[in-house]
């Protein structure tokens, strides 16, 4: 009986993961079909559709632009989120709860409201709609998650490591680069 209970939760989990990913798997497999219609069984396998995608200049340009936006948004959200998490970690009580609530607002704001608000804000400050505006909007949307993840790791770390390094004569930069940041990394 215990063995059945121990296997039930992982089984349900993997069935749910399969349920989520099955449409993607079917689409990827259908990409190797020689016809433009979805049907089983696949009579002839081909890479023609994937070759066409890779040879299309517009699609390659879109992928390159998406990659640049993702890297820029990640860099901005990390550059803002890390120091913000360090700041929030040094506070206590109601101030900490208030800061966390304010920082989490973009995560709970409906996407369309956030998009319209950020577009209006970008127009008011004179920022053209383009890659930079899109990357900043993505950074605003992802920064709460950076703060919460980093804050959780900082809280789990405790102050023992930092205190020990300081007692041994490490300056703040050494503490940050050799103790805190490696501890925060996955």
Secondary structure, 3 states (H helix, E strand, C coil): CHHHHHHHHHHHHHHHHHHHHHHHHHHHHHCCECCCCCCCCCCCECCHHHHHHHHCHHHHHHHHHHHHHHHHHHHHHHHHHHHHHHHHHCCCHHHHHHHHHHHHHHHHCCHHHHHHHHHHHHHHCCCCCCHHHHHHHHHHHHHHHHHHHHHHHHHHHCCHHHHHHHHCCCCHHHHHHHHHHHHHCC
